[in-house]
Amino acid sequence: MLPFLRPDLAQLTAYTPHPGGSDDSDANVTSPQTIDPLDTNESPFDLPIALKEKLADSYLSNLASNRYPDGEHLRLKQAIADYVNESAKLPVDALTTANISIGNGSDELIRSLLIATCVGGAGSILTANPTFSMYAILARTLGVPVVSVNRSEQTFEVDLAAAQMAIEQTHQPPIRIVFMVHPNSPTGNALTEAELTWLRGLPEDILVVVDEAYFEFSQRTTVEEVRQHPNWVVLHTFSKAFRLAAHRVGYAIAHPTLIGTLEKTRLPYNLPSFSQTAALLALRHRQELLETIPLLLKERSTLLHALREEPTLQVWPSKANFIYLRLSQKALDGTAPQAQERGLNQLFQTLKSKGTLIRQTGGGLRITIGTPEENQRTLTHLKQAIKTLHPL
Ligand SMILES: *Cc1c(COP(=O)(O)O)cnc(C)c1O
């Protein structure tokens, strides 16, 4: 360890997009011919060629590469505000550019929110596990303490009594942000009415962050809360349903004062010109881009039903573009406590050796819904993996 580095960073594990490795270091395993990347919840569909051509054209004709990007993102903010009002069925102009801040992915916005509320001993954050790992990772990089509570093992609802107690008993520093994903990753469940009521009742000195990265799949949103609660922020992204993960564009929807502070804390030219152009183009062609969603939802349902036929697995319903599962109680009967994780790891490794990359996280496996062909291979590979499970 270099002596000038913060000692707490030595213990920190960075976010790994492909844990278990997407490298080919496993020399004695013959590489599968087809790799299905079903571990990061992207859309399986690239932008249509015609849109890529439009994007390339605008790079050739209007984008000066020697100039800094538009640092205010006003055109994109306007297009986003229009889309948010439309998709949340709010009146036109209910939310305006003053309610939008755009980040280099929602990840940047999560960090800006932490800087704006918690850094320098000003606050701790609360998460409910299992959930998106970036909240805790980014908090730790900033020296912000993380308090976590559990979810029900059956429904993955947040233990609200524990959450309330954590808020009441955390003092040095007090909890300043509660992070919720709606629907949650990796477990796929949307916030319940009880959870929403609890969030609405939180005091004004606690910021409620509702991360709706999967909104276009779930069609559930809490953006109307932003108009009544200045301590409420909703995060959306272009990385999932909008098929633009390569371009790193996310946005926050909140009260103008919070938005103003996010604008102060972000880097000056955080969003490359090409990404701004791509996001504008995606919004202009949103109908075409989002047309793939019904197919993905149908695929989710087909895969879910097929997986439920497997007595070895317990499979949860999902409101997002992924499925979460664990080994069933039946499969675990009479085994050691570590059997669940060991069994999941075997399935994960076997799938990987066959080219199906999924994520082992939060005590389960999370599988992104891909193309029909990919999902068929997922099912085939998973069935084979179950057959070759070693005794647990
Ligand atoms: C994928 C995802 C995001 C998106 O992050 P970007 O930085 O916008 O790509 C945010 N939150 C959750 C819970 C996600 O799963």
The ligand as a Gaussian input file, in Angstrom:
#p B3LYP/6-31G(d) Opt

LIG

0 1
 C      -28.046000      -0.554000     -15.058000
 C      -28.403000       0.239000     -13.865000
 C      -28.171000       1.610000     -13.824000
 C      -27.634000       2.312000     -15.030000
 O      -26.439000       2.899000     -14.799000
 P      -25.798000       3.793000     -15.942000
 O      -24.638000       4.392000     -15.225000
 O      -26.825000       4.809000     -16.347000
 O      -25.430000       2.907000     -17.080000
 C      -28.534000       2.312000     -12.688000
 N      -29.110000       1.697000     -11.647000
 C      -29.381000       0.388000     -11.667000
 C      -30.057000      -0.249000     -10.518000
 C      -29.012000      -0.380000     -12.766000
 O      -29.266000      -1.693000     -12.765000

